[in-house]
């Protein structure tokens, strides 16, 4: 198959022949999607039940995983988790489809989205797509890397606003919480907008707000300018020369943040170290990125700042 880059005049097209795209294993993607839907429904039920009962999620429970396992053992209970699960899956799906359709536009061979179910208090490790052919130039790399976080963020913002707006004010509700969800700057903005002067410990977040919170966390992680994460793609497209310096520096920075604030960042930093900080070269690495996309790269940094929090989760003592 011959790849044609829409950004090049015909007479400057790189004449590169690639193998025919591989078949996309739709069945595997579908199975993982269904399993992730089940796992998020099971977790989401506790968020919805606790919200209806005016208590913090997992409060009064020695093991926070008990409600999830209970819902899995009694499938009819899963329906109670729909507000959280459908909202979260929608944000994750929007993110991955942003990548997928951008790859299709540039005729890059990419898999269907793979969702990752997980036995965690949010029910998933997120989702990803596999890019299975080389990327021609910086423009294509930037668009592929930025499209996912941008689309996911655009969907998450109004969802978060509605979720925070419908959250409840209950004095001292977080004092009995088994897990406290940290507030990134964007959530702090909406909390102050809709509940001015109310301390966060007195606010019970709605299941939709919690789903949007997960969406912001996933966006922040993906925008880390490290390796082959979306943020790494963006940095490499802007400056491939300094990517090899920026990537490990942010990896070390994440390790420091993990030691100082949230230990799970340490695990993530080690995982990034195992995967490596290098980025595969482009076919055309010489043509610079245009000014419009450089401006969007600055906006990607703004999105990261709005979504990132050094301590996403904490356990009250």
Rosetta silent file (secondary structure, phi, psi, omega in degrees, C-alpha in Angstrom):
SEQUENCE: XXXXXXXXXXXXXXXXXXXXXXXXXXXXXXXXXXXXXXXXXXXXXXXXXXXXXXXXXXXXXXXXXXXXXXXXXXXXXXXXXXXXXXXXXXXXXXXXXXXXXXXXXXXXXXXXXXXXXXXXXXXXXXXXXXXXXXXXXXXXXXXXXXXXXXXXXXXXXXXXXXXXXXXXXXXXXXXXXXXXXXXXXXXXXXXXXXXXXXXXXXXXXXXXXXXXXXXXXXXXXXXXXXXXXXXXXXXXXXXXXXXXXXXXXXXXXXXXXXXXXXXXXXXXXXXXXXXXXXXXXXXXXXXXXXXXXXXXXXXXXXXXXXXXXXXXXXXXX
SCORE:     score description
SCORE:     0.000 S_00000001
   1 L     0.000  134.782  179.201    0.000    0.000    0.000 S_00000001
   2 E   -94.473  130.537 -179.706    1.317    3.469   -0.899 S_00000001
   3 E   -94.252  129.644  176.487    0.959    6.155    1.743 S_00000001
   4 L  -117.497  125.882 -179.361    0.091    9.683    0.577 S_00000001
   5 L   -88.843  119.983 -178.106    0.401   12.532    3.048 S_00000001
   6 L   -61.464  -16.803 -177.213   -2.445   15.075    2.614 S_00000001
   7 L   -88.113   -3.217 -178.495   -0.111   17.884    3.728 S_00000001
   8 L  -107.951  143.025  168.822    2.337   17.549    0.832 S_00000001
   9 L   -60.318  154.179 -174.344    1.934   18.705   -2.794 S_00000001
  10 H   -58.555  -39.539 -176.062    1.679   15.739   -5.115 S_00000001
  11 H   -74.890  -10.765  176.515    5.109   16.272   -6.675 S_00000001
  12 H  -104.716    4.756 -177.407    6.728   16.286   -3.206 S_00000001
  13 L   -60.889  131.521  173.278    4.953   13.191   -1.950 S_00000001
  14 L   -68.195  121.703 -176.933    7.301   10.660   -0.319 S_00000001
  15 L   -86.329   83.427 -175.272    6.990    7.584   -2.489 S_00000001
  16 E  -118.736  127.963 -179.240    6.924    5.021    0.287 S_00000001
  17 E  -103.257  125.405  178.630    5.306    1.655   -0.057 S_00000001
  18 L  -111.955  156.785  174.962    3.955   -0.009    3.074 S_00000001
  19 L   -62.042  157.432  176.127    2.559   -3.489    3.547 S_00000001
  20 L   -58.274  135.950 -179.020   -1.199   -3.894    3.361 S_00000001
  21 L   -53.126  141.886  178.705   -2.765   -2.935    6.737 S_00000001
  22 L   -71.378  156.713  174.918   -3.184   -5.818    9.122 S_00000001
  23 L   -68.189  138.396 -179.941   -6.612   -7.040   10.044 S_00000001
  24 L   -88.445  121.899 -178.796   -7.896   -5.366   13.172 S_00000001
  25 L   -71.709   82.072 -176.406   -8.880   -7.929   15.846 S_00000001
  26 H   -62.892  -35.652 -177.001  -12.332   -6.476   16.511 S_00000001
  27 H   -61.684  -44.582  179.226  -13.386   -9.416   18.675 S_00000001
  28 H   -62.937  -43.432  178.182  -10.580   -8.820   21.176 S_00000001
  29 H   -60.584  -41.386 -179.095  -11.391   -5.099   21.313 S_00000001
  30 H   -66.064  -42.915 -179.745  -15.064   -5.903   21.873 S_00000001
  31 H   -62.030  -46.799  179.347  -14.329   -8.403   24.659 S_00000001
  32 H   -64.063  -35.797  177.660  -12.067   -5.940   26.484 S_00000001
  33 H   -63.604  -45.868 -179.260  -14.674   -3.205   26.040 S_00000001
  34 H   -63.900  -43.593  179.751  -17.401   -5.389   27.559 S_00000001
  35 H   -63.495  -38.272  178.029  -15.150   -6.435   30.468 S_00000001
  36 H   -69.054  -37.362  176.147  -14.258   -2.795   31.140 S_00000001
  37 H   -61.238  -42.384  179.526  -17.908   -1.843   31.031 S_00000001
  38 H   -64.741  -45.934 -177.073  -18.646   -4.532   33.635 S_00000001
  39 H   -65.981  -36.919  178.423  -15.756   -3.501   35.890 S_00000001
  40 H   -75.032  -31.529  174.404  -16.716    0.197   35.774 S_00000001
  41 H   -64.689  -41.004 -179.046  -20.377   -0.638   36.371 S_00000001
  42 H   -64.116  -44.029  177.623  -19.381   -2.657   39.447 S_00000001
  43 H   -69.509  -42.179 -176.967  -17.298    0.208   40.850 S_00000001
  44 H   -61.787  -27.669  179.292  -19.811    2.815   39.748 S_00000001
  45 H   -60.893  -41.686  178.595  -22.584    1.182   41.743 S_00000001
  46 H   -64.717  -38.832  177.512  -20.818    2.068   44.984 S_00000001
  47 H   -62.386  -41.519 -178.056  -20.384    5.658   43.816 S_00000001
  48 H   -72.210  -41.088 -179.405  -24.080    5.888   42.952 S_00000001
  49 H   -66.297  -45.571 -179.308  -25.315    4.165   46.128 S_00000001
  50 H   -64.951  -35.837  177.856  -23.112    6.258   48.420 S_00000001
  51 H   -64.584  -42.194  179.089  -24.214    9.425   46.626 S_00000001
  52 H   -66.620  -30.873 -178.211  -27.894    8.483   47.137 S_00000001
  53 L   -91.856    5.351  178.435  -27.194    7.736   50.817 S_00000001
  54 L    58.725   42.419  176.707  -25.339   11.044   51.356 S_00000001
  55 L  -134.030  159.896  178.832  -22.088    9.380   52.390 S_00000001
  56 L   -70.176  146.668  178.630  -18.572    9.290   50.979 S_00000001
  57 L   -57.200  137.499  176.184  -17.766    6.341   48.675 S_00000001
  58 L    67.841    9.096  179.144  -16.467    3.252   50.506 S_00000001
  59 L   -70.367  144.147 -179.269  -17.068    4.875   53.907 S_00000001
  60 L    73.620   14.073 -178.850  -17.704    2.436   56.753 S_00000001
  61 L  -121.802  127.023 -179.775  -16.108   -0.380   54.753 S_00000001
  62 L   -67.155  -39.900 -179.147  -12.872   -2.039   55.833 S_00000001
  63 L  -116.497  113.518 -176.736  -12.062   -3.225   52.308 S_00000001
  64 L   -65.936  -11.682 -178.982  -12.976   -0.792   49.488 S_00000001
  65 L   -88.579  -10.201 -178.223  -13.087   -3.665   46.992 S_00000001
  66 H   -59.853  -47.525  179.611  -15.943   -5.459   48.751 S_00000001
  67 H   -59.672  -35.564  179.333  -18.762   -3.453   47.057 S_00000001
  68 H   -65.500  -48.389  179.952  -17.220   -4.125   43.636 S_00000001
  69 H   -64.826  -34.899  178.768  -16.985   -7.880   44.190 S_00000001
  70 H   -64.395  -41.963  178.377  -20.489   -7.920   45.615 S_00000001
  71 H   -66.619  -36.555  179.264  -21.841   -6.260   42.477 S_00000001
  72 H   -67.303  -32.613  179.367  -19.933   -8.698   40.264 S_00000001
  73 H   -77.006  -19.394 -179.807  -21.450  -11.628   42.142 S_00000001
  74 L  -128.299   82.619 -171.264  -24.955  -10.186   41.687 S_00000001
  75 H   -52.612  -28.721 -179.153  -25.095   -8.865   38.090 S_00000001
  76 H   -62.692  -23.634 -179.866  -28.487   -7.193   38.535 S_00000001
  77 H   -72.965  -18.004 -176.105  -26.764   -4.693   40.832 S_00000001
  78 H   -62.035  -27.385 -178.775  -24.548   -3.507   37.967 S_00000001
  79 H   -60.236  -26.419  179.772  -27.360   -1.331   36.608 S_00000001
  80 H   -67.727  -15.038 -178.268  -26.858    0.975   39.571 S_00000001
  81 H   -96.541    8.673 -174.788  -23.437    1.969   38.210 S_00000001
  82 H   -58.560  -46.668 -177.651  -24.664    3.284   34.854 S_00000001
  83 H   -55.457  -43.696 -179.816  -24.193    7.048   35.534 S_00000001
  84 H   -72.242  -50.774 -172.584  -20.523    6.577   36.430 S_00000001
  85 H   -64.568  -47.872 -177.367  -19.650    3.822   33.951 S_00000001
  86 H   -64.846  -36.795  178.914  -21.326    5.276   30.858 S_00000001
  87 H   -66.753  -47.025 -178.910  -19.835    8.717   31.521 S_00000001
  88 H   -64.727  -47.437  179.886  -16.319    7.376   32.036 S_00000001
  89 H   -61.244  -37.365  178.559  -16.442    5.001   29.067 S_00000001
  90 H   -61.663  -42.782  179.464  -17.768    7.842   26.908 S_00000001
  91 H   -66.977  -45.654  179.272  -14.802   10.080   27.786 S_00000001
  92 H   -63.354  -41.041 -179.623  -12.253    7.298   27.259 S_00000001
  93 H   -65.536  -40.939  177.990  -13.882    6.267   23.992 S_00000001
  94 H   -60.214  -42.479  178.373  -13.871    9.862   22.718 S_00000001
  95 H   -58.093  -51.885 -175.441  -10.154   10.087   23.523 S_00000001
  96 H   -70.712  -35.048  178.203   -9.267    6.900   21.655 S_00000001
  97 H   -69.270  -28.665  173.106  -11.527    7.601   18.688 S_00000001
  98 H   -58.996  -46.666  175.113   -9.788   10.957   18.346 S_00000001
  99 H   -61.875  -48.087 -171.765   -6.549    9.047   17.814 S_00000001
 100 H   -61.013  -49.454 -175.970   -8.168    6.391   15.640 S_00000001
 101 H   -73.188  -26.127  173.167   -9.878    8.672   13.141 S_00000001
 102 H   -68.297  -40.237  174.875   -6.818   10.914   12.888 S_00000001
 103 H   -60.807  -41.971  178.605   -4.795    7.827   12.010 S_00000001
 104 H   -62.606  -38.959 -179.568   -7.404    6.946    9.397 S_00000001
 105 H   -61.734  -42.059 -179.863   -7.172   10.468    7.940 S_00000001
 106 L   -89.202    7.966  179.344   -3.403   10.128    7.520 S_00000001
 107 L    57.721   39.563  175.172   -3.766    6.504    6.352 S_00000001
 108 L   -93.777  131.142 -179.218   -1.791    5.229    9.321 S_00000001
 109 L   -72.598  116.405 -178.424   -2.481    1.617   10.200 S_00000001
 110 E  -136.851  149.912  179.235   -3.951    1.584   13.722 S_00000001
 111 L   -77.825  168.552  167.303   -5.865   -0.942   15.791 S_00000001
 112 L   -68.525  159.647  178.570   -9.318   -0.498   17.236 S_00000001
 113 L   -61.541  137.510  173.491   -9.269    0.906   20.808 S_00000001
 114 E  -107.324  117.670  175.165   -8.317   -1.580   23.507 S_00000001
 115 E   -90.301  149.445 -176.084   -9.955   -0.920   26.889 S_00000001
 116 E  -119.232  101.367  174.159   -8.268   -2.227   30.034 S_00000001
 117 E   -69.169  150.622 -177.688  -10.502   -3.543   32.826 S_00000001
 118 L  -154.556  144.534  178.012   -8.865   -3.468   36.233 S_00000001
 119 L   -81.829   61.278 -179.713   -9.651   -4.430   39.835 S_00000001
 120 L  -119.027  176.542 -178.680   -9.163   -0.861   41.069 S_00000001
 121 L   -78.598    0.846  171.670  -11.464    1.671   42.720 S_00000001
 122 L  -116.429   -5.358  170.801  -12.053    3.270   39.308 S_00000001
 123 L    82.072    1.888 -177.266  -12.526   -0.010   37.439 S_00000001
 124 E  -160.434  156.162  170.421  -10.075    0.524   34.582 S_00000001
 125 E  -101.679   12.516  179.299   -6.505    1.273   33.558 S_00000001
 126 E    98.508 -151.303 -177.875   -7.778    3.347   30.628 S_00000001
 127 E  -153.650  164.408  179.036   -7.562    2.486   26.945 S_00000001
 128 E  -157.610  163.740  169.142   -5.122    2.655   24.041 S_00000001
 129 L  -121.959  154.838  176.381   -4.701    2.017   20.330 S_00000001
 130 L  -101.143  126.208  173.648   -1.732    0.402   18.588 S_00000001
 131 E   -93.410  121.000 -168.806   -0.117    2.286   15.711 S_00000001
 132 L  -114.753   15.697  175.172    1.247   -0.356   13.371 S_00000001
 133 L  -144.697  157.636 -178.752    2.849    1.668   10.576 S_00000001
 134 L   -62.121  152.590  175.060    5.409    4.497   10.417 S_00000001
 135 L  -100.363  133.076 -168.552    4.273    8.103   10.751 S_00000001
 136 L   -70.471  -53.050 -170.821    5.426   10.261    7.868 S_00000001
 137 L  -143.554 -179.195 -175.821    6.080   13.715    9.319 S_00000001
 138 H   -64.743  -39.116 -178.522    5.776   16.047   12.299 S_00000001
 139 H   -60.931  -47.351  179.901    2.336   17.316   11.343 S_00000001
 140 H   -63.697  -42.456 -179.810    0.845   13.835   11.267 S_00000001
 141 H   -62.431  -44.336  179.881    2.574   12.892   14.533 S_00000001
 142 H   -62.469  -46.812 -177.414    1.302   16.012   16.284 S_00000001
 143 H   -63.092  -40.037  178.254   -2.254   15.547   15.057 S_00000001
 144 H   -65.905  -43.740 -177.381   -2.302   11.894   16.103 S_00000001
 145 H   -69.812  -37.604 -173.603   -0.830   12.664   19.532 S_00000001
 146 H   -88.180  -25.082 -174.311   -2.967   15.714   20.317 S_00000001
 147 H   -60.746  -40.954 -179.131   -6.317   14.639   18.875 S_00000001
 148 H   -62.862  -58.123  178.557   -7.059   12.126   21.655 S_00000001
 149 H   -58.613  -36.146 -178.403   -6.449   14.393   24.664 S_00000001
 150 H   -65.769  -49.194 -178.869   -8.172   17.304   22.929 S_00000001
 151 H   -65.039  -43.477  178.423  -11.379   15.400   22.097 S_00000001
 152 H   -61.922  -39.714 -179.939  -11.463   13.736   25.529 S_00000001
 153 H   -67.830  -42.493  179.460  -10.919   17.096   27.251 S_00000001
 154 H   -59.288  -38.583  177.924  -13.610   18.830   25.205 S_00000001
 155 H   -74.879  -38.347 -174.512  -16.103   16.178   26.316 S_00000001
 156 H   -68.753  -31.827 -174.938  -14.880   16.056   29.926 S_00000001
 157 H   -62.099  -55.265  179.255  -15.221   19.808   30.598 S_00000001
 158 H   -66.153  -32.535  177.486  -19.040   20.136   30.304 S_00000001
 159 H   -64.526  -43.619  177.977  -19.487   16.729   31.947 S_00000001
 160 H   -63.039  -42.634  179.623  -17.330   17.837   34.873 S_00000001
 161 H   -58.867  -46.749  179.196  -19.228   21.128   35.122 S_00000001
 162 H   -65.457  -41.840 -179.260  -22.558   19.299   35.305 S_00000001
 163 H   -62.648  -41.693  178.239  -21.163   16.716   37.725 S_00000001
 164 H   -69.133  -38.802  179.197  -19.826   19.346   40.108 S_00000001
 165 H   -60.252  -37.792 -178.508  -23.035   21.375   39.814 S_00000001
 166 L   -88.926    1.303  176.196  -25.107   18.350   40.907 S_00000001
 167 L   -69.521  157.319 -172.987  -22.734   17.463   43.748 S_00000001
 168 E  -104.595  150.730  173.177  -24.111   17.832   47.259 S_00000001
 169 E  -100.292  111.203 -179.400  -23.083   19.973   50.204 S_00000001
 170 L  -133.097  108.312 -175.455  -23.021   17.758   53.295 S_00000001
 171 L   -52.735  127.388  175.815  -21.055   19.078   56.291 S_00000001
 172 L    70.962   15.506 -174.438  -18.147   16.802   57.210 S_00000001
 173 H   -62.947  -32.170 -177.854  -18.979   14.193   54.571 S_00000001
 174 H   -82.146   -7.980 -179.074  -15.319   13.588   53.711 S_00000001
 175 H   -67.030  -25.252  179.229  -14.322   13.054   57.351 S_00000001
 176 H  -103.157   10.021 -175.959  -15.522    9.447   57.140 S_00000001
 177 L   -70.962  139.320  174.264  -14.179    8.825   53.619 S_00000001
 178 L   -79.846  -30.058  179.199  -12.023    5.767   53.019 S_00000001
 179 L  -138.362  133.194  177.714  -10.504    7.461   49.954 S_00000001
 180 E  -109.224  128.120 -179.299  -10.276   11.182   49.194 S_00000001
 181 E   -89.734  122.651  178.877  -10.122   12.259   45.569 S_00000001
 182 L   -69.785  153.686 -175.928   -7.693   15.109   44.938 S_00000001
 183 L  -107.385  114.469  171.937   -8.896   18.099   42.945 S_00000001
 184 L   -69.118  164.610 -176.203   -7.000   19.198   39.823 S_00000001
 185 H   -52.665  -39.022 -178.401   -7.147   22.930   38.993 S_00000001
 186 H   -65.854  -38.674  178.054  -10.094   22.562   36.609 S_00000001
 187 H   -68.615  -39.096  176.709  -12.186   20.814   39.258 S_00000001
 188 H   -59.142  -38.290  179.026  -11.232   23.449   41.825 S_00000001
 189 H   -61.167  -47.638 -178.009  -12.482   26.088   39.387 S_00000001
 190 H   -71.603  -32.943  176.092  -15.895   24.464   39.028 S_00000001
 191 H   -62.419  -42.350  179.156  -16.154   23.778   42.766 S_00000001
 192 H   -72.059  -32.519 -179.556  -15.595   27.459   43.475 S_00000001
 193 H   -68.470  -45.789 -174.077  -17.927   28.472   40.646 S_00000001
 194 H   -95.946  -22.352  179.568  -20.897   26.342   41.720 S_00000001
 195 L  -132.711   63.072 -174.750  -20.215   26.011   45.460 S_00000001
 196 L   -62.154  134.591  175.834  -18.412   29.244   46.412 S_00000001
 197 L    79.838   -3.288 -179.044  -16.900   29.337   49.860 S_00000001
 198 L   -91.127  129.225  178.082  -17.679   25.672   50.599 S_00000001
 199 L   -69.952  146.480 -176.584  -14.725   23.571   51.746 S_00000001
 200 H   -61.711  -28.996 -179.279  -14.028   20.464   49.701 S_00000001
 201 H   -68.341  -12.303  179.094  -14.375   18.261   52.779 S_00000001
 202 H  -104.721   10.343 -178.348  -18.062   19.259   52.861 S_00000001
 203 E  -113.203  126.952  175.760  -18.789   18.381   49.216 S_00000001
 204 E   -99.802  108.556 -178.019  -20.006   14.958   48.106 S_00000001
 205 L   -67.717  140.415  176.801  -19.077   14.579   44.444 S_00000001
 206 L   -74.218  159.378  177.511  -21.696   13.058   42.176 S_00000001
 207 H   -56.551  -35.054  179.384  -20.892    9.852   40.234 S_00000001
 208 H   -68.631  -39.082  176.460  -20.723   11.905   37.023 S_00000001
 209 H   -63.402  -39.378  178.988  -18.216   14.296   38.591 S_00000001
 210 H   -67.188  -37.893  177.217  -16.101   11.314   39.688 S_00000001
 211 H   -64.101  -43.114  177.713  -16.213    9.846   36.170 S_00000001
 212 H   -65.004  -35.352  176.526  -15.072   13.190   34.737 S_00000001
 213 H   -58.796  -44.482  177.181  -12.359   13.280   37.425 S_00000001
 214 H   -62.033  -40.193  178.313  -11.024    9.959   36.106 S_00000001
 215 H   -60.475  -40.277  177.169  -11.164   11.411   32.608 S_00000001
 216 H   -65.832  -40.199  179.043   -9.005   14.354   33.701 S_00000001
 217 H   -62.127  -45.099  179.127   -6.522   11.998   35.364 S_00000001
 218 H   -62.527  -41.198  178.895   -6.239    9.901   32.197 S_00000001
 219 H   -62.466  -44.014  179.836   -5.762   13.061   30.126 S_00000001
 220 H   -62.693  -43.794  179.464   -3.002   14.311   32.432 S_00000001
 221 H   -61.669  -45.407 -178.359   -1.178   10.971   32.320 S_00000001
 222 H   -66.526  -28.202 -178.478   -1.367   10.810   28.538 S_00000001
 223 L   -87.429    1.517  172.787   -0.069   14.381   28.181 S_00000001
 224 L   -58.635  128.389 -176.548    3.081   13.687   30.178 S_00000001
 225 L   -78.243   59.525 -172.266    5.889   14.622   27.733 S_00000001
 226 L  -128.448  135.017  172.010    7.535   11.249   28.133 S_00000001
 227 L    50.481 -126.308 -177.777    8.452    8.514   25.661 S_00000001
 228 L  -108.133   21.002  168.989    5.608    7.552   23.361 S_00000001
 229 L   -66.635  168.099 -179.884    2.765    8.930   25.453 S_00000001
 230 H   -56.287  -42.074  177.550    0.602   11.516   23.713 S_00000001
 231 H   -63.768  -34.959  175.539    2.646   14.265   25.351 S_00000001
 232 H   -64.926  -40.502  175.544    5.813   12.582   24.115 S_00000001
 233 H   -59.530  -43.902 -177.451    4.433   12.596   20.564 S_00000001
 234 H   -63.791  -46.885 -179.708    3.663   16.312   20.872 S_00000001
 235 H   -62.653  -42.848 -179.296    7.125   17.192   22.192 S_00000001
 236 H   -64.016  -36.979  179.313    8.838   15.087   19.525 S_00000001
 237 H   -68.993  -31.862  179.550    6.801   16.766   16.791 S_00000001
 238 H   -80.099  -46.222 -178.367    7.748   20.210   18.120 S_00000001
 239 L  -149.950   91.336  179.074   11.406   19.466   18.881 S_00000001
 240 H   -64.644  -27.231 -178.315   12.769   16.002   18.225 S_00000001
 241 H   -63.350  -42.827 -174.533   16.217   17.285   19.261 S_00000001
 242 H   -95.932   -2.443  177.529   15.196   18.022   22.845 S_00000001
 243 H   -59.301  -40.903 -178.667   12.750   15.146   23.271 S_00000001
 244 H   -66.402  -17.551  174.932   15.602   12.893   24.422 S_00000001
 245 H   -93.692  -45.523 -176.999   16.349   15.436   27.190 S_00000001
 246 H   -65.119  -41.576 -175.050   12.797   16.442   28.162 S_00000001
 247 H   -59.197  -55.393  179.256   11.475   12.880   28.309 S_00000001
 248 H   -67.156  -30.643  178.351   13.830   11.464   30.982 S_00000001
 249 H   -62.997  -43.022  177.994   13.723   14.731   32.960 S_00000001
 250 H   -69.824  -32.268  175.225    9.950   14.499   33.275 S_00000001
 251 H   -62.095  -43.219  177.303   10.299   10.809   34.122 S_00000001
 252 H   -66.929  -40.382  178.016   12.615   11.715   36.995 S_00000001
 253 H   -60.904  -39.990  178.300   10.288   14.553   37.987 S_00000001
 254 H   -64.852  -35.908  177.291    7.369   12.141   38.141 S_00000001
 255 H   -64.147  -40.768  178.624    9.462    9.876   40.375 S_00000001
 256 H   -65.684  -44.005  178.153   10.121   12.792   42.732 S_00000001
 257 H   -60.936  -38.391  178.939    6.438   13.733   42.805 S_00000001
 258 H   -64.184  -41.033  179.336    5.641   10.105   43.604 S_00000001
 259 H   -67.804  -37.830 -175.218    8.034   10.027   46.539 S_00000001
 260 H   -82.561  -32.165 -171.928    6.768   13.351   47.882 S_00000001
 261 L  -122.218  -70.392 -170.152    3.027   12.983   47.270 S_00000001
 262 L  -124.919  114.599 -171.394    1.457    9.866   45.753 S_00000001
 263 L   -64.897  -22.466  178.790    3.446    6.640   45.702 S_00000001
 264 H   -65.625  -23.519  174.241    1.583    5.260   42.687 S_00000001
 265 H   -62.930  -31.328  177.860    3.407    7.858   40.575 S_00000001
 266 H   -63.222  -45.186  178.369    6.585    5.958   41.454 S_00000001
 267 H   -59.982  -42.832 -179.264    5.119    2.784   39.969 S_00000001
 268 H   -66.689  -39.742  178.816    4.121    4.680   36.858 S_00000001
 269 H   -63.327  -41.089  177.885    7.577    6.281   36.556 S_00000001
 270 H   -64.606  -39.569  177.372    9.234    2.851   36.815 S_00000001
 271 H   -61.910  -42.160  177.351    6.867    1.525   34.140 S_00000001
 272 H   -63.446  -37.317  177.830    7.856    4.408   31.856 S_00000001
 273 H   -63.342  -40.637  178.920   11.497    3.618   32.534 S_00000001
 274 H   -65.393  -42.337 -179.210   10.927    0.001   31.495 S_00000001
 275 H   -70.646  -27.215  178.142    9.118    1.067   28.316 S_00000001
 276 L    99.809  150.666 -178.073   11.872    3.551   27.530 S_00000001
 277 L   -97.959   -3.491 -177.239   12.039    7.303   26.960 S_00000001
 278 L   -78.369  159.120  178.220   13.046    7.156   23.297 S_00000001
 279 L  -123.230  133.903  178.616   10.727    7.971   20.426 S_00000001
 280 L   -62.939  141.711 -177.398   10.855    6.186   17.040 S_00000001
 281 L   -69.627  157.422  175.575   12.084    8.493   14.252 S_00000001
 282 L   -88.481  161.505  175.428    9.813    9.905   11.570 S_00000001
 283 L   -67.164  -44.849  175.357   10.230    9.274    7.868 S_00000001
 284 L  -113.685   99.502 -178.220   10.501   13.045    7.311 S_00000001
 285 L   -99.639   -1.653 -173.519   12.114   14.562   10.393 S_00000001
 286 L   -91.291  -35.691 -178.135   13.396   17.692    8.626 S_00000001
 287 L   -68.604  120.704 -176.094   10.196   19.580    7.788 S_00000001
 288 L   -72.970  161.203  176.518    9.383   21.766   10.839 S_00000001
 289 L   -73.805  142.711 -178.855    6.000   21.957   12.501 S_00000001
 290 L   -73.842  164.019 -175.439    3.869   24.897   11.408 S_00000001
 291 H   -63.527  -35.630 -179.444    3.093   27.837   13.684 S_00000001
 292 H   -62.332  -43.078 -179.606   -0.559   26.932   14.175 S_00000001
 293 H   -72.795  -28.881  174.261    0.307   23.534   15.593 S_00000001
 294 H   -64.924  -36.378  175.863    3.003   25.038   17.796 S_00000001
 295 H   -66.088  -40.532  177.021    0.278   27.226   19.302 S_00000001
 296 H   -64.786  -31.701  176.994   -1.871   24.140   19.852 S_00000001
 297 H   -63.008  -38.202  175.746    1.131   22.528   21.568 S_00000001
 298 H   -64.671  -37.459  177.814    1.071   25.389   24.085 S_00000001
 299 H   -67.189  -33.594  176.041   -2.635   24.730   24.608 S_00000001
 300 H   -60.683  -37.694  177.007   -1.813   21.059   25.248 S_00000001
 301 H   -64.934  -39.410  177.548    0.409   22.245   28.106 S_00000001
 302 H   -61.910  -44.265  178.739   -2.507   24.286   29.476 S_00000001
 303 H   -59.523  -44.470  179.355   -4.742   21.201   29.350 S_00000001
 304 H   -58.916  -45.739 -179.385   -2.102   19.198   31.225 S_00000001
 305 H   -62.804  -39.597 -179.199   -1.851   21.848   33.966 S_00000001
 306 H   -68.735  -26.799 -173.478   -5.643   21.985   34.339 S_00000001
 307 H  -100.055  -17.949 -171.563   -5.922   18.196   34.640 S_00000001
 308 L   -88.812  139.125  170.440   -2.875   17.257   36.723 S_00000001
 309 L  -136.543  133.996 -177.163   -2.817   16.890   40.479 S_00000001
 310 L   -66.567  -23.631  179.406    0.237   15.589   42.399 S_00000001
 311 L  -129.082   82.589 -179.279   -1.966   13.605   44.787 S_00000001
 312 L   -61.405  -39.050 -178.191   -4.957   12.134   42.943 S_00000001
 313 E  -131.800  144.713  174.575   -5.911    9.840   45.816 S_00000001
 314 E  -144.858  154.692  179.495   -5.225    9.883   49.519 S_00000001
 315 L  -111.929  116.351 -179.136   -6.292    7.793   52.492 S_00000001
 316 L   -61.762  144.766  177.954   -7.325    9.801   55.589 S_00000001
 317 L   -91.732    0.000    0.000   -5.602    8.862   58.804 S_00000001
